[in-house]
Amino acid sequence: MKIAVTGAFSYSGKYITKRLLERGEEVVTLTNHPNRPDPFNGKVKAFPLDFSNENQLVANLRGAEVLINTYWVRFDKGSNTQPKAVENTKALVNAAVKAGIKRIVHISIANPSAESHLPYYWGKAANEKAVVDSGLSYAILRPTVLFGKEDILINNIAWLLRYLPLFGLPGDGSYKLSPVYVDDLAKLAVDAVYKTENYIWDAVGPDEFTFKEMVELIGETINKQRPLLSFPPRLALLAAQFLSLFVKDVMLTPEEVDGLMANVLISKDPPRCKTSLRDWLVENKNTVGKEYASELVRHY
C-alpha cells in the first residue's frame, strides 16, 4: 500500500520508513527539510510539509491509505512554537481526512495531559485529541526517552562525560526514566499500520533507571566515570545554557528540567519494547558521545 510518513529523512521517521520499505510498501514523505540527505536513494518521494497550504497538504496525502505522523517541535524558536505545532497537527489531521486517509499512526509522548502546565505535554494531549476526534482509525504510541545512533539526550550526556571533568545533576537525580530504542518504536509503528482497532499504547523499553543511575551507567560503559554533583535545578539549567553558547545549540530547556523532575518519562504499562539501553551502550560504547549532537543543526 501507499503510506505517508512525516519526517522520513529525520530520526524516528527514518527507522519507520526503513521497515516499511523492507516490507515492500510504497512510502512518500512530507518534510520541512527537502534538502536533507536522502538515506533511501530516491525510493521515497518527498513533498512539502506546508501547514498553511491545505490544498497542497491534501494533494500530497491523496492516494495514501495510512499516515504515520512523527511531527513535533522540541522547543520554541521564533514562530516555530509548541502551541503552533498543535495548530499544525490539527491542519495535518484535517488534510488527512479530506485526502481519504483511512488510518493514522501517531507518535506522541508518555504521560501527556491537558492539565499540564508544560506546553510539551498539554500540546501532545491536544494532538492526541485531534487524532481521536478525526473519526479515522488510529493507533497512538507514547514513547518516553528515545535512544539510538541519532539520539540527542543519551549521546550528549556521553559527550559531556567524555569532555568535562564533572557532571552536574539537576536536583538529586532520583527522578526516573524508561528509555526506548528508536527501532523498537519503529516496529510498533509499522505493526500498527496493519491493525484495524483503535488503541493508545505506551512504548517503553525494559529498563527503568533514576537519572543518576543512567548517567553512571553511561559513564561506566564508555569508561569516563566523573564526579556527579547535585545542583539546584535552576542552577543546573543555567550551567546548561552557558554551555549552549559554546556548542551553539539549546542543550536543555526549563520545560525539560520540569518534565524530568515530574517523573513523566516512565510508564505504568508493561514494556512493549525489548532493547535494553545497557546492552545498546555496550555495543556502541566506542562511538556514543564522540561528537556533539545539535538540535539546531538537525532541524534549523
Order of alpha helices (4+ residues) and beta strands (2+ residues): beta-alpha-beta-beta-alpha-beta-alpha-beta-alpha-beta-beta-alpha-beta-beta-beta-alpha-beta-beta-alpha-beta-alpha-alpha-alpha-alpha
